[in-house]
Structure formats: structure tokens, C-alpha cells
């Protein structure tokens, strides 16, 4: 993305593309990390008054080869964040 396009994004939305991408990746890491931590610590996943999260997390289809799907999400978002950090270092982008 060119510098002009990034400046237009900053003017229009008030945030730069690197900041927005970081926030989305951290949000995804949080969304995948909560069910993963619940599985590791053997605690119910907090999801409000409906308690539907417990039913979803305990369903057999929430696992792939015995591993909870949320673990794959945690790994994927960590990889995305690491790649993003390497990209910003390589291209010289500054988070501002």
C-alpha cells in the first residue's frame, strides 16, 4: 500500500493501517485465547447468560484430531502478529 493511500486511511478513519491490523489481530488472539485457556484450565468459557459457549466447546465437532479448534486460532493469530512485526521491521513502517 502506498504512503498516499495510508495517509488517506488515516485521515478518513483516524487510524493507520498498521495500527488497525494490530488491533484486529490482538482481538482475534483474545477471541481464540479465552476458549483455549478455558480448555487448559478446565474452566467454563464465559459467554453471558445464554451458556451456549459450554455446549459449543463440549461438542465433538469443536475438535480436530483431538485438539480444540481454538488452539489453531491462537497459533494462527500468533503467526499473523509475528509476520506483521517482521513486515514492519523489514519495510520500516512505524506504528503511529
N, C-alpha and C positions, 0 to 999 in steps of 0.2 A: 504494500500500500504506500502510495507516495506521501510525501510530507504535506502537500496541499490537502489531500483527502483526510489525513489525520487532523489537520487544523480545522477543516470543515466539521468533522465529527465532534471535536472539542467545542467548537462554537455552538453547534446545534444541540448537543446533549449535555454539555458541561463536563464531559469526562473524556479522556483519551482512550484509544483502542486498547493499549496495553493494560490500563487500569481496569477497563470493563472486562477484558478477557481474564484477568487475575481474579476479579470478584466472582465471575461465573464459575471458574474452576474451583475456587475455595467453597462456593456454595454447593457444588456437586460433591466435593470431598466430604463436606458436612452431611449431606443427604445420604451418602453411602456409608459414612463412618458411624453414624448413630445405630443403624441396624447391625453393623459388623461388631461394634462394641457390645451391643445387647447380646449377640450370639456368644462372644468370647466370655463375657462376664455372667452369662446365663441369667440375664435380667429381661423383663418385658420391655418391648420397644415403646417409648412414649408416643402416642399419636392422638391424644384428645379423648373425648367422651365416647367415641364410637367403638374403640377397641378392635377395629378391623385390622390393625397392623399385626397383632398377635396371630390372627387367623392367616394372614398372608405369609408371615415369617415362618409359621409352622407347617405350611403346605409343602408337600413333597416336590412340587414344581419350582420351589424357591431355591433349589439346589441344583448344581450341575456337577456331576461326578462326585457327589457328596460334599461339595464345597458351596457354601452360601453365595448366591449371586452378588450380594452386597460386597463381598471381598473383592470380586473382579472390578466392581466400580471404584473401590478405594485404590486398587492398584492402577487402574486406568487414569484416575484423576491425579495421582502422584506422578505418573509418567507425563501427563499433559503439563503439569506445573514444572517439572524438571526440564522438559523440552522448551517450554516458554522461557525459563530462566536462561538456558543455553542460547536461545534465539536472541533474547535481549542483549546478552553479553556479546554475541557474535556480531550483531548488527549495530550495536552501540546505542540502542534505544534506551532512553531514560524514563522511568516511571514518574510521570508528573501529570 
